[in-house]
Amino acid sequence: MAIRIRLKRIGKKKQSYYRIVVADVRFPRDGRSIEEIGLYDPNQDPAKVDINKERLEYWMGNGATLTPTVENILKSRPKLK
């Protein structure tokens, strides 16, 4: 089973924000997820990123891969909670 750490879109039209979730690649973007590990809000200046670093490391250790978008978000925010 391929597991990815990716974004799940939530919020109103033109006011979207995202949950950073762990999901199977076969699940739809806004569908079921295994676990929510953080939030990303691009509407704030600077963009707000809250992520559970321990759970991120756990899932990465178990073979989960990051999508390119999540990887870029995490690279731009070196300080994680």
C-alpha positions as CSV (number, residue, x, y, z in Angstrom):
1,M,0.0,0.0,0.0
2,A,1.5,3.4,-1.1
3,I,1.1,6.1,1.6
4,R,1.5,9.8,0.8
5,I,1.6,12.9,3.0
6,R,-0.4,15.5,1.1
7,L,-2.8,18.4,1.3
8,K,-6.6,18.1,1.8
9,R,-8.5,21.3,0.8
10,I,-11.0,22.8,3.2
11,G,-12.6,26.2,3.6
12,K,-14.9,28.4,1.5
13,K,-14.6,29.5,-2.1
14,K,-11.5,31.7,-2.6
15,Q,-10.7,31.3,1.1
16,S,-9.2,27.9,1.1
17,Y,-6.9,26.4,3.6
18,Y,-5.5,22.9,3.9
19,R,-5.0,20.1,6.2
20,I,-1.8,18.1,5.9
21,V,-2.9,14.5,6.0
22,V,-1.5,11.0,5.6
23,A,-3.5,9.1,2.9
24,D,-3.4,6.2,0.6
25,V,-2.7,7.2,-3.0
26,R,-6.0,5.6,-4.1
27,F,-8.1,7.9,-1.9
28,P,-9.5,11.1,-3.5
29,R,-7.9,14.4,-2.6
30,D,-10.7,15.5,-0.3
31,G,-11.7,12.0,0.7
32,R,-10.8,9.7,3.5
33,S,-7.4,10.0,5.2
34,I,-5.5,7.9,7.6
35,E,-4.4,10.7,9.9
36,E,-4.3,14.5,10.0
37,I,-0.9,15.7,11.1
38,G,-1.1,19.5,10.4
39,L,-2.6,22.6,8.9
40,Y,-1.5,25.0,6.1
41,D,-3.1,28.4,5.7
42,P,-1.8,30.3,2.7
43,N,-4.2,33.2,3.3
44,Q,-2.2,34.6,6.1
45,D,1.0,36.7,5.6
46,P,3.3,34.9,6.1
47,A,1.6,31.6,5.4
48,K,0.8,29.6,8.6
49,V,2.1,26.1,8.9
50,D,1.4,24.0,12.0
51,I,2.5,20.4,11.8
52,N,3.1,17.6,14.4
53,K,6.8,16.8,13.8
54,E,6.7,13.6,15.7
55,R,3.9,12.1,13.6
56,L,5.6,13.4,10.4
57,E,8.8,11.5,11.4
58,Y,6.8,8.4,12.3
59,W,5.1,8.2,9.0
60,M,8.3,9.0,7.0
61,G,10.0,6.2,9.0
62,N,7.2,3.8,7.9
63,G,7.6,4.5,4.2
64,A,5.3,7.5,3.6
65,T,6.4,9.9,0.8
66,L,5.8,13.6,0.6
67,T,4.0,15.1,-2.4
68,P,6.1,17.9,-4.1
69,T,3.8,20.6,-2.7
70,V,4.1,19.5,0.9
71,E,7.8,19.1,0.5
72,N,8.1,22.7,-0.7
73,I,6.0,23.9,2.2
74,L,8.1,22.1,4.7
75,K,11.4,23.4,3.1
76,S,10.2,27.0,3.3
77,R,9.4,26.6,7.0
78,P,12.5,25.1,8.8
79,K,10.9,25.6,12.3
80,L,8.4,22.9,12.9
81,K,6.4,22.3,16.2
